[in-house]
Amino acid sequence: MNITILDDYFDTLRGLPCFHKLDGHAVTVWNDHVQDVDALAERLRDTEVLVLIRERTQIRAPLIARLPKLRLISQRSVFPHIDVGACTEHGVIVSSNQHAGSPSYAAAELTWGLVIAAMRQIPQQMQALQAGRWQTGVGRSLRGRTLGIYGYGRIGAEVARYGAAFGMKVLVWAREASLQRAREDGWDIASDKPAFFKACDVLSLHMRLVNDTRGIVTAEDLGRMKPTALLVNTSRAGLIAPGALEQALHAGRPGMVAVDVYDEEPLRDPEHPLLRMPNVVCTPHIGYVTEDEYEIQFSDIFDQIVSYAAGQPIHVVNPEVLKSAVSRDAASTGTDTHDPVEPLILDLLEWIGSGSRPYSEAMEVWRTSCPRLPVWEDACARGYLTRTHSPGSVAEVAVSPAGTAYLRASRGTPGTDSPPAN
């Protein structure tokens, strides 16, 4: 398959052990960032599988409509940057592992690095030293102070443990299910949200950005913080109401901020207000940018591609795309929607398996003959070719999540080369 990877700024992915999972596919890696729809449409015109690195590129309806060959978007975590409805409309599967049970140490470690950097004024002291000045301020210790964790998931729980290791009192505020986990872990729970913001010396945000959490931190919340307090955001900028952070900093509550995330990324404007404030520590969204974290994340992302190629998509965000693809094709061709097996598919597979044709030739025939068939047919036929192009084989490949319909292919004869091993 033609696979395109966007926004690999440092060309890191080719050097990861998990990159070998894509062996046998045509992989194009782009290292620069492009958001212009025309430029992206040109880059992705032959792309069948698109790999995204977090939310670096917006994938919206105007772009999706111009990518007729696109069949799968594979990524990890949340997907506010993807128009899932448009993907479903155009027959594009979105696979995104939510990794609820996997730890995320990289983001937690950066969070703690920002806490120490801000409280001890490390960036400011370094800049002063480079300018020939010595000891330009007095920092604050962590021991004995209150660390607030707003949102108690995998990362928040890890940061809470770091705080305890530094002798801090840990206070948690979150939705009720998360608060229950925090109680079980032995942390104190704030009586309410206003009391939480008032009590914290360091307050760290650890929530996913969804509709319910967008703007959940208001200017009023920030105004309750101590003038000596530090707010840390390594989650998403959209958790804070628009303009509230700059307003709060100018008002002096909180007195310090450390951020790794921004409303628009990449942030290219050196005059951005946060970059010009002496009481703010900024990093360019590097919370997850470590080789170890990349290996974990992209192993998942590439597994999704391997599963799709085998006819068994996993972590599908829009499972209705499978059913809707069949319905759309049936409506356009007059095919009976109660019979999911298209005669064209069986005819093509019978032709492929009827002679001594190389596996590579069979795959090329599939790509050129059926570029716009519904995604379930595409996945099933590819799965047949990769997994069952062998003597006397009979394929039974699930074509829906429930596995209620099957694509059955007749006996095949091997070609002069063999399919790649999965």
N, C-alpha and C positions, 0 to 999 in steps of 0.2 A: 504494500500500500504506500501511497504518497503521504508522508507524515511531515508536518511543519511545526516547529517549535519557535515561539515568539519570545522576545525580550530576555534572552540569555545573555545578560550584559557582559559577563566576563568569560563567555564560552566555557562554562564550568561543566555542563552536563555531559559532554563527550568523554570527560575524564572520570565519570562516576562508574563504579562497577555495574550498576543496574542498567547502564546504557546498552549493554549487550543484549538486553531483552528485546531490543528493536532490530537485532541482526536479521538480515533478509528483507528489510523494508528500505524504501528510499526516504531518507531523513534529511530535511533541510532545516538548518538552525540559523535564526536571525539574532544578531547581537545588539542591534540598535532598537530604539523604541519609535514606532510609527503609530499615530492615531488617525491620520487622514483616511477616510473611507476609500477613496480612489486608490491610494497607494496600497492599502491593505488588500483590497479586492484584486489588484494586480499580483501581489505577492502570493495570495492564497488561491489563485484561480484553478490550480490543479490539485489542491489539497483535498485529501479524503479524510484525514485525521488531523485535528488541530490540538496542539498541546499548549496550555496556558500556564504561566507562572503567576500564581495568585491573581490579583486584580489589576495587573499592569496594563492590560489592554481591554478596552470596552468592546464587547461583541453585541451589537444591536441589530435590529431588524433590517435597516438599509444595507448593512454589510452582508448579513446572512442571505438575503435575497439574491445577492450577486455571486454566491458560491454554490453552484448547482452540484458540484462533485463532493461537497462536504457531507460526511456521514456521521462523524463522531467528534465531539469536543471532550478531551480528557484533561482533568485538572484535579485539584484537591481543596477541600474546605468549602467555605461559603461561596456564593456565586451572584452577588448583587450586580456584577459587571456584565452578566450574560442575560440576554433577553430569551428566557427559557421558552416562553410562549411562541416566539418567532422560530426558535429551533424546532419545536414540535410541529408547527405549521409547515415547515420545509423538510420535515423528515430527518432532522439531525438529532442523534442521541447525545445527551449531556451526561457524562459519567463523572462523579465527583465524590470520592470517599470522604466522609465526614469525620473519620478517625476519632470517634468519641472515646475509645478506650486507650489510645496511644498517648504517651507523655509528650510534652513539647518543652524540653529543657532549654533549647536555644533562646526562645522568647523570654522565658523566666530569667535566664542568666543575663540577658541584655537589660531587662527591667531592673535587676539588682545593680547592674553596672551603672545605670543612669541614676539610681537612688544615691549611690555613693558619690558619683561624679558631681551631682548637683549639691548634695549636702556638704561636701568638702570643697566645692568650688574648683574642681580640678581643671576644667577647660579654661576658666578665667585666670587661674593662677599660672597655667602654662602660657597663655597669651601674654600675660604681664612679664613673665620671665623672658620670653622671646623678645620683648620690647625693652629689656634691660632693667626691669623693676623687680623688686624682691618682696615677697609676702604682702599682697595687696588686700587681703581680707581675712576674716575669721570664720571658719566653718562650724558645723554642728555635728555632734556625735549622734549615733543611732540608739545606743543602749538606753533603755528606760523610756523611750518615746513610743508613741502609738502608731502602728502601721495599719492603715485601713485597706481592706481588700474589697473592692466593689465588683461583684461577680465572682462566684466561687466555682470555677471549672478546673480543668487540668492545669492551666498556667497559674491561675490565681492561687490554687492550693499549693503549688510549688513555691511561689513567691512568699506565701504565708510561712512556709517552713524555713525559708531563708531568713525572714524577719525574726523568727523565734531564735534561730541560731545566733543572731546578732544581739540577742537580749531585748528585743522589742516586744511590746504587748500587741497582740494581733486582734483586730476588731473587724468583723465581716458584715457586709450588707449585700443582699442579693434577693432573687425570687425565692419563694418558700422552699422549693425542692432543694435548691442549692444551700439554703440556710440550714436545712436538716443535715446535709452532709458535713457542713462546717461544725455543727454541734457535735456530731459523731466524732469528728477529728479533734475535738477539744478546744475550739476557739470560742472567744466571746462574740456575742451577737449584739449589734446595736439595737436600741429600743425602737428607733425609727430613722428614716432617711435624714431629716434635719440634724438629729443628734449625732449621726454618723459623721456628717461633714464637719460639724463643730469640733468633734473630739480628735480628729486625725492630725498627726504631725506630718505623716507621709500618707498620701492616698493614691492607690494605684488602680487603674481601670482594667478589668479583665472580662469583657463581654463580647459576644459576636454582634456584628452590626446587622440587625434585621429591622423590620418595620417597627416592632415594639420597643426597640432600644435606641432608635435614631433620635438624637437630641434629648436623651434621657437625663443628661447632666445639664442643668439650666444655669443661667447667670445667678439666679437666686441661690442655688446650691453652692456655687463657688463663692458667693459673697458671705457665706457662713463660715468659711475656712479661716484659720488663724493667719495673721499677716506673716508669721514665721513658717507656715506650712508649705509642703511641696506636693504638687499634683504630678503624677506620672501617667502618661498614656502611651502604651505600646500596642494597643488593640486597634482601634479605628477612630479617625478624627471625627466621623459622623456621630459618635456617641455624645459629643458635646454640641449643644445648640449653636447654630451659626453666629459667629461674632462674640459669643459669650466668653471665650477664653481670653481674647485680647482685652475685652472690656474689664474682666476680672483682674488681669495683670495691671492695667492702668489704675485700677482702684486699690491695688495693693493686697488683695485677698484672692488667692493665696499669694505668698511672697515669691514663690519659685515654681517653675514648671519644667518638666523634662518630657520631650515628645519624640516619638519615632514615626509618627503617622500624620498625614496632612489631607486636607480636603481634596486637593488635586495633586496627583503623583504621575510622573516624577516632578518634584519641586525644582524648578529651574531659575526662579526669581531670587537673586541675592538680596533684593529689597523687601522680601516678605517680612511682615511685621515681627513674626516670631524670631527670625534670624537677626533682627536688629536690637533685640532686648537683652540687656546684660544679665538678667535673672532667669534666662531660659537656656536650657541645654537641648540641642537638636541633633538627631541622627537621621540618615536617609532611609528609613524603613528597612532596617537590617536585622530586625528581631529574629527572623527565620533564616538569615543568610549565613549559614555555616555549612561546610562540606558534609558534616554528619547529618544535619537536618535535611539537606538536599537529597542525600541518599535515601533517607526514610521516605520523604515525600514523593520523589520521582520513581522509586520502586513501586509505590502504589499506583502512580499515574501510568506507568508503563505496563503494569499488570492489567489495568483496565483495557489497554490497547490490545494486549495479547488475548484477553478473554473475548473481546469483540471480534478479533480476527478468527477465533475459534468458534464463532457463532453463539457465544454465550455472554452477552454484555452484562457487566456487573456495576453496582453502585449507580444505577440509572436514576437520575433526578426526574426525568419525564417519561415514565414507563408507558404512558398513553401514546407516545410516538409510535410504538410498535403497532398498536391497533389502528391508529389513525392513518398510518401509512398504507395499510391494507385497504382500508375503506376508501381513501382517495384514489388509489390505483384502480380499485374495482369500479368506482364511479366513472372514471375516465375511460375505462376499457369495456365496461359492461360485464365484467367478470362477476360471478356469483360470490358474494361476500361470505357465504357460509363455507366455501371451500378455499382455504388459505393457500393451497398449493397451485401455483400458476403453471399451466402447461408449458409455457416458455422455459421456466426453470428446469423442469424435468427433461425437456428436449435438449437444452443446452448441456446439462450434466450427462445425459446419455451420449451426446456427441463427444464430449470431453473424455468419457470413459471408454469409448468404443474402439480406440486405436492406440498405437504405441506413441502417444504424444508426450513430450516432456512436461513435467509439472510446470516449469516456467512458462511454456507456451499456453498451457491450460489457463493459468492465471491471467495471462495477457488477453486471451480470448474473452475471459470473464470481464475484465476491466473495460475493454473496447466495445463489447456487445451490449452490456447492460449497465451503463453508467448511472442511469436515473431510476432504477428499480427501487421500490421501497426498502427501507433499511433492514427490515427483518429478513427479506429475501437475500439482500446483499450479504448480511452477516451469516446466514445459513449456508449459502453457496460457498462462501469463503471458508466457512468451517468444514464443509464437506471436502473441499479441495485440500485443505491443510491437514486434515486429520484422517481421511479415509481414501485417499487416492492410492490404493494398494490392491493386490490381487484378491479377487473374491470378496471384496468388502461390501457391506451394505450399510448405508448411512442412515441414522435416525437422529436428527438434530432438532432440538427444541426451537420453536420460532416465536414463543411468547414466554413471559416470566412464569406463567403457570405451567408451561410445558404441555399445553393441551393439544397443540397441533404439531405435526412433524413433517419434515421434508424427507421423503424416502427416495433414494437414488438406487438405480440398478447396479449390478456388478460392474466393477471397473477393471481396466487393464493398466498396469503401471507403465509410465513413460520411461524415457531414457535417463531421467534424473529423478530425485526424490524430493518430497516436500520438506521444508525446514522443520526441525524438531521443535516442539513447544516446551 
